[in-house]
Amino acid sequence: LAVDRFFRTSDPRHHATVRWLFQRCMDNGHIYKGSYTGQYCFSCNLYVNDAKPGDPCPDCQRPTETVTEENYFFKLSAFTDKLIEFHEANPDFLQPETRRNEVLAFLKQEGGLKDLSISRTTIKWGIPVPDEPDHVFYVWFDALTTYMSAVSGTELWPADLHMIGKEIVRFHAIYWPAFLWAADWPLPKKIFAHGWLLFDNNKMSKSRGNIVRPEPIRQAMGADALRYYLLREIVFGSDGNFAYDALVTRYNADLANGLGNLASRATAMRCPGGRII
């Protein structure tokens, strides 16, 4: 399996696609300029609604910081009812069902969705907003558009499937459809949010240093043995715990003993003429 395309957000084609999407949404009346004061998580690039100064981010638990700045806002609140109706009418769009239920619960919370800041003025890195040199696009309006810019000039959109991690399902199942609807552009056909691969029952993290490196395993057992273990041990879509002891046990029991013995006995069965039966 090879990656067909690796697309950077620094690519000029991506910049053009982000500006195109912004202009489409602006022309259709879904973007306005305003100001924002509230709590922001710089680690997750996430505004935390209803948080107080110093409150932790609900995703990473790091302290949020108070920011005040002029922004462009996307009218996400206008899409609350449409998103609820869409997810209820299309149960296969977002899978597994547990993620769909989480998204519907979030959409149905009291007060509905809040309008979303899609630009920043307190940072300089990022794609500049057209005719607004002090504004750069906020990460999700920029990042999600990569799906489109990666296939610009082709007939590959809409995508048949977005395969994503469960921690970013809200952005893909709420923000992304709303952006596309605002631009009168088709949605991807399906989103699947997979679970986390845990180590010692904790999420793997570079900051924690609990990363399982696959290359030593590949050298010792082969890539197919590792693939088999992950497919055999973990229900796709759910979290799964990786353990070296479980890997060795599964390798010996299923592959070396089970499949190995079956192959050995099958190749040893011969008819009187010497042919393998």
C-alpha positions as CSV (number, residue, x, y, z in Angstrom):
1,L,0.0,0.0,0.0
2,A,1.5,3.4,-1.0
3,V,0.4,6.9,-0.4
4,D,-0.9,8.4,-3.6
5,R,-0.5,12.0,-2.5
6,F,1.2,13.8,0.3
7,F,0.0,17.4,0.4
8,R,1.4,20.2,2.5
9,T,-0.7,23.2,3.6
10,S,2.2,25.4,2.5
11,D,1.5,24.4,-1.1
12,P,0.3,27.4,-3.2
13,R,-2.6,25.3,-4.6
14,H,-3.8,24.8,-1.0
15,H,-3.7,28.5,-0.3
16,A,-5.8,29.2,-3.5
17,T,-8.4,26.5,-2.4
18,V,-8.7,27.9,1.1
19,R,-9.3,31.4,-0.3
20,W,-11.8,30.0,-2.8
21,L,-13.8,28.3,0.0
22,F,-13.7,31.5,2.1
23,Q,-15.0,33.6,-0.8
24,R,-17.7,31.1,-1.6
25,C,-18.9,31.1,2.0
26,M,-18.6,34.9,2.2
27,D,-20.6,35.5,-1.0
28,N,-23.3,33.2,0.3
29,G,-23.6,35.2,3.5
30,H,-22.1,32.7,6.0
31,I,-19.1,34.8,7.2
32,Y,-18.9,38.1,9.1
33,K,-16.3,40.1,11.0
34,G,-16.5,40.4,14.7
35,S,-14.4,40.2,17.9
36,Y,-13.9,37.4,20.4
37,T,-12.8,37.3,24.1
38,G,-12.6,33.9,25.6
39,Q,-10.6,30.8,26.5
40,Y,-8.4,29.2,24.0
41,C,-6.2,26.0,24.0
42,F,-3.1,26.6,22.0
43,S,-2.1,22.9,22.2
44,C,-5.4,21.8,20.5
45,N,-6.0,25.0,18.5
46,L,-9.5,25.1,20.0
47,Y,-11.7,27.8,21.5
48,V,-13.4,26.4,24.7
49,N,-16.9,27.8,25.0
50,D,-18.2,28.6,28.6
51,A,-14.7,28.1,30.1
52,K,-13.3,30.4,32.7
53,P,-9.7,31.7,32.9
54,G,-7.4,28.8,33.8
55,D,-10.0,26.1,33.1
56,P,-8.5,23.0,31.5
57,C,-9.1,22.1,27.8
58,P,-11.7,19.3,27.6
59,D,-9.5,17.4,25.1
60,C,-5.9,17.7,26.4
61,Q,-6.5,19.0,30.0
62,R,-3.9,21.7,29.6
63,P,-4.8,25.2,31.0
64,T,-6.6,27.5,28.6
65,E,-5.6,31.1,28.0
66,T,-7.7,34.2,27.7
67,V,-7.5,35.8,24.3
68,T,-9.2,38.9,22.8
69,E,-8.9,39.6,19.1
70,E,-10.8,40.6,15.9
71,N,-11.8,37.6,13.9
72,Y,-13.8,36.5,11.0
73,F,-16.7,34.3,12.1
74,F,-18.4,31.4,10.3
75,K,-22.2,31.2,11.0
76,L,-22.0,27.7,12.4
77,S,-25.1,28.3,14.6
78,A,-27.3,28.5,11.5
79,F,-26.5,24.9,10.6
80,T,-27.5,23.3,14.0
81,D,-30.9,22.0,12.8
82,K,-29.6,20.9,9.4
83,L,-26.8,18.9,10.9
84,I,-29.1,17.2,13.3
85,E,-31.5,16.3,10.5
86,F,-28.7,15.1,8.3
87,H,-27.1,12.8,10.8
88,E,-30.5,11.4,11.9
89,A,-31.4,10.8,8.2
90,N,-28.0,9.3,7.2
91,P,-26.9,6.9,10.0
92,D,-24.2,5.4,7.8
93,F,-22.5,8.8,7.1
94,L,-20.6,8.8,10.4
95,Q,-19.4,5.5,11.8
96,P,-19.1,3.7,14.2
97,E,-22.5,4.4,15.8
98,T,-21.0,5.5,19.1
99,R,-19.3,8.5,17.4
100,R,-22.5,9.4,15.6
101,N,-24.4,9.4,19.0
102,E,-21.7,11.6,20.5
103,V,-22.0,14.1,17.6
104,L,-25.8,14.1,17.9
105,A,-25.6,14.7,21.6
106,F,-23.3,17.6,21.1
107,L,-25.5,19.1,18.4
108,K,-28.6,18.8,20.7
109,Q,-27.0,20.5,23.7
110,E,-28.9,23.5,25.1
111,G,-28.3,26.6,23.1
112,G,-27.1,24.7,20.0
113,L,-23.9,25.5,18.2
114,K,-22.0,28.8,18.5
115,D,-20.6,30.7,15.6
116,L,-17.0,29.7,14.9
117,S,-13.9,31.9,14.6
118,I,-12.1,31.1,11.4
119,S,-9.3,33.7,11.5
120,R,-6.7,34.9,13.9
121,T,-4.9,38.3,14.3
122,T,-2.7,37.4,17.3
123,I,-0.5,35.1,15.3
124,K,1.4,35.6,12.0
125,W,1.9,32.1,10.7
126,G,-0.9,30.8,8.4
127,I,-2.6,31.7,5.1
128,P,-3.5,35.4,4.9
129,V,-7.1,36.2,4.5
130,P,-7.8,38.0,1.2
131,D,-7.5,41.8,1.5
132,E,-6.9,41.4,5.3
133,P,-3.1,41.3,5.9
134,D,-3.6,41.2,9.7
135,H,-5.8,38.1,9.5
136,V,-4.7,34.5,8.9
137,F,-7.0,31.6,8.6
138,Y,-7.8,29.6,11.8
139,V,-6.4,26.0,11.7
140,W,-9.6,24.0,11.0
141,F,-10.9,26.2,8.1
142,D,-7.4,25.8,6.7
143,A,-6.6,22.2,7.6
144,L,-9.9,20.6,6.6
145,T,-9.7,22.2,3.1
146,T,-6.6,20.1,2.4
147,Y,-9.0,17.3,1.4
148,M,-10.2,19.4,-1.5
149,S,-6.9,21.1,-2.4
150,A,-5.1,17.7,-2.6
151,V,-7.4,16.6,-5.5
152,S,-8.0,20.0,-7.1
153,G,-8.0,19.8,-10.9
154,T,-9.3,16.2,-10.8
155,E,-12.7,14.5,-10.5
156,L,-11.9,12.8,-7.2
157,W,-14.2,14.9,-5.1
158,P,-16.3,14.1,-3.2
159,A,-14.2,11.6,-1.3
160,D,-15.7,8.1,-0.7
161,L,-14.3,7.9,2.8
162,H,-12.5,10.1,5.4
163,M,-10.6,7.9,7.9
164,I,-9.9,9.9,11.0
165,G,-9.1,9.6,14.7
166,K,-12.0,9.8,17.1
167,E,-10.6,12.9,18.9
168,I,-11.2,15.0,15.8
169,V,-14.6,13.7,14.9
170,R,-16.4,16.9,15.9
171,F,-14.4,18.9,13.4
172,H,-15.1,16.5,10.5
173,A,-18.7,15.7,11.3
174,I,-19.9,19.2,12.2
175,Y,-17.5,21.9,11.0
176,W,-16.6,20.3,7.7
177,P,-20.1,19.6,6.4
178,A,-21.2,23.1,7.4
179,F,-18.3,24.7,5.5
180,L,-19.1,22.6,2.4
181,W,-22.8,23.4,2.6
182,A,-22.1,27.1,2.9
183,A,-20.0,26.9,-0.2
184,D,-22.7,24.8,-2.1
185,W,-20.1,22.0,-2.4
186,P,-20.8,18.2,-2.0
187,L,-20.0,16.4,1.2
188,P,-17.7,13.3,1.5
189,K,-19.7,10.1,1.3
190,K,-18.7,8.6,4.6
191,I,-16.6,9.3,7.7
192,F,-15.1,6.6,9.9
193,A,-13.6,7.5,13.2
194,H,-11.2,4.9,14.5
195,G,-10.2,4.5,18.2
196,W,-6.8,4.9,19.9
197,L,-4.0,2.4,20.0
198,L,-3.1,2.4,23.7
199,F,0.1,1.2,25.4
200,D,-0.2,0.1,29.0
201,N,-3.8,1.3,28.8
202,N,-2.6,4.9,28.1
203,K,-2.8,6.9,24.9
204,M,0.5,6.9,23.1
205,S,2.1,10.3,23.3
206,K,5.5,11.7,22.2
207,S,5.5,13.9,25.3
208,R,5.0,10.9,27.6
209,G,7.6,8.8,25.7
210,N,5.3,5.8,25.5
211,I,5.5,5.3,21.8
212,V,5.7,1.7,20.4
213,R,8.1,1.8,17.4
214,P,7.1,-0.7,14.7
215,E,10.5,-1.1,13.0
216,P,12.1,-3.4,15.7
217,I,8.9,-5.5,15.6
218,R,9.0,-5.7,11.8
219,Q,12.6,-6.8,11.9
220,A,12.0,-9.5,14.5
221,M,8.6,-10.8,13.4
222,G,7.7,-9.2,10.0
223,A,5.1,-6.5,9.2
224,D,2.4,-9.1,8.5
225,A,2.7,-10.5,12.0
226,L,2.1,-7.1,13.5
227,R,-0.8,-6.4,11.2
228,Y,-2.3,-9.7,12.1
229,Y,-2.0,-9.0,15.8
230,L,-3.6,-5.6,15.6
231,L,-6.5,-6.9,13.4
232,R,-7.0,-10.0,15.7
233,E,-6.8,-8.2,19.0
234,I,-8.6,-4.9,18.4
235,V,-12.2,-4.3,17.4
236,F,-11.9,-1.8,14.5
237,G,-13.3,1.5,15.6
238,S,-12.7,0.9,19.3
239,D,-9.7,1.6,21.5
240,G,-7.2,-1.2,21.8
241,N,-4.3,-1.9,24.1
242,F,-0.9,-3.0,22.7
243,A,1.2,-5.3,24.8
244,Y,4.5,-7.0,23.8
245,D,3.5,-10.2,25.7
246,A,0.2,-10.4,23.9
247,L,1.9,-9.9,20.6
248,V,4.3,-12.8,21.2
249,T,1.5,-15.0,22.6
250,R,-0.7,-14.4,19.6
251,Y,2.2,-14.9,17.2
252,N,3.1,-18.3,18.7
253,A,-0.4,-19.5,19.2
254,D,-2.1,-18.5,16.0
255,L,0.7,-18.1,13.4
256,A,3.6,-20.4,14.5
257,N,1.5,-23.2,16.1
258,G,-1.9,-22.9,14.5
259,L,-1.3,-21.8,11.0
260,G,2.2,-23.2,10.9
261,N,1.1,-26.7,12.0
262,L,-1.8,-26.6,9.5
263,A,0.5,-25.7,6.6
264,S,3.0,-28.4,7.7
265,R,0.4,-31.2,7.9
266,A,-1.3,-30.1,4.6
267,T,1.9,-30.2,2.7
268,A,2.8,-33.6,4.2
269,M,-0.4,-35.3,3.0
270,R,0.4,-37.3,-0.1
271,C,-1.4,-39.9,-2.2
272,P,0.3,-43.2,-3.1
273,G,1.5,-41.8,-6.4
274,G,3.4,-39.1,-4.5
275,R,1.2,-36.3,-5.4
276,I,0.0,-33.8,-2.7
277,I,-3.7,-34.4,-2.0
